Amino acid sequence: MSSVLQALEHILFKERGTAMRCTMCRSEAYDTFTSEAIEMDTGLLVIRNIPCYRCKKCHNLFCAGNVLQKMERMMRFAEKYPRQVTILDYSEKTFDLNRDD
């Protein structure tokens, strides 16, 4: 699913030891939440309450790999049930990775 990866490539994950480091400037990052609006062929997908990290220095946002995987699952759902605007909450258990499609 290269289109899914392209849509999410601006929020990548890197970990060094136990401290999170920014993927851009390597400074320390802290836990936070964000929302993303993703333009898809089937309409606009808004995902709210996405857990992520924000750099203390350059303010870059990035997510862990498992977060991106769940977002990909949410994107597949939005493609399967197209609407002009779809708003999903990341915390919904429906999209957990241990569930079958």
C-alpha positions as CSV (number, residue, x, y, z in Angstrom):
1,M,0.0,0.0,0.0
2,S,2.4,2.6,-1.2
3,S,-0.2,5.4,-1.3
4,V,-1.0,4.8,2.4
5,L,2.7,5.1,3.2
6,Q,3.1,8.2,1.1
7,A,0.2,9.9,3.0
8,L,1.9,9.2,6.3
9,E,5.6,9.6,5.4
10,H,5.8,13.0,7.2
11,I,5.2,11.3,10.6
12,L,7.9,8.7,11.1
13,F,9.3,7.0,14.2
14,K,12.8,6.7,15.5
15,E,13.9,5.5,19.0
16,R,17.3,5.8,20.6
17,G,17.5,3.9,23.9
18,T,14.5,4.8,26.0
19,A,14.4,8.5,25.2
20,M,12.5,9.6,22.2
21,R,14.6,11.7,19.7
22,C,13.4,13.9,17.0
23,T,13.7,12.5,13.5
24,M,14.7,15.9,12.2
25,C,17.1,17.5,14.7
26,R,17.7,14.6,17.2
27,S,16.5,16.7,20.2
28,E,14.4,15.3,23.0
29,A,10.7,14.8,22.3
30,Y,7.6,14.5,24.5
31,D,4.3,12.6,24.3
32,T,1.3,14.4,23.0
33,F,-1.8,13.9,20.7
34,T,-2.6,15.3,17.3
35,S,-5.2,15.1,14.6
36,E,-4.6,14.5,10.9
37,A,-6.7,15.3,7.8
38,I,-5.8,12.9,4.9
39,E,-7.1,13.6,1.4
40,M,-8.0,10.3,-0.2
41,D,-9.6,9.4,-3.6
42,T,-12.8,8.4,-1.7
43,G,-13.0,11.7,0.3
44,L,-11.4,13.4,3.3
45,L,-10.4,11.3,6.4
46,V,-9.9,13.0,9.7
47,I,-8.3,11.0,12.5
48,R,-8.4,12.5,15.9
49,N,-6.5,11.9,19.1
50,I,-3.4,10.3,17.5
51,P,-0.7,9.5,20.0
52,C,2.6,11.0,18.9
53,Y,5.8,12.8,19.9
54,R,6.6,16.5,19.5
55,C,10.2,17.7,19.5
56,K,11.0,20.2,22.2
57,K,13.3,22.2,19.9
58,C,11.9,22.2,16.3
59,H,8.3,21.1,17.2
60,N,8.4,18.3,14.6
61,L,5.6,15.7,15.1
62,F,6.3,11.9,14.6
63,C,4.5,8.7,15.5
64,A,5.6,5.1,16.5
65,G,5.4,2.4,13.9
66,N,2.4,0.7,15.5
67,V,0.5,4.0,15.5
68,L,1.1,4.3,11.7
69,Q,-0.1,0.7,11.2
70,K,-3.4,1.4,13.0
71,M,-3.8,4.6,10.9
72,E,-3.3,2.5,7.8
73,R,-6.1,0.2,9.0
74,M,-8.3,3.2,9.5
75,M,-7.5,4.5,6.0
76,R,-8.5,1.1,4.5
77,F,-11.8,1.3,6.4
78,A,-12.4,4.8,5.0
79,E,-11.7,3.4,1.5
80,K,-14.1,0.5,2.0
81,Y,-16.9,2.7,3.2
82,P,-16.5,6.0,1.2
83,R,-18.0,9.3,2.4
84,Q,-17.2,12.8,1.5
85,V,-15.9,13.3,5.0
86,T,-15.1,10.6,7.5
87,I,-14.1,11.4,11.1
88,L,-12.6,8.6,13.2
89,D,-11.1,8.6,16.7
90,Y,-7.8,6.8,17.1
91,S,-8.8,5.5,20.5
92,E,-11.7,3.4,19.0
93,K,-11.0,-0.3,19.7
94,T,-12.5,-1.2,16.3
95,F,-9.2,-0.5,14.6
96,D,-6.9,-2.2,17.0
97,L,-4.1,-4.2,15.3
98,N,-4.9,-7.5,17.0
99,R,-8.4,-7.6,15.3
100,D,-9.1,-9.2,11.9
101,D,-10.4,-7.1,9.0
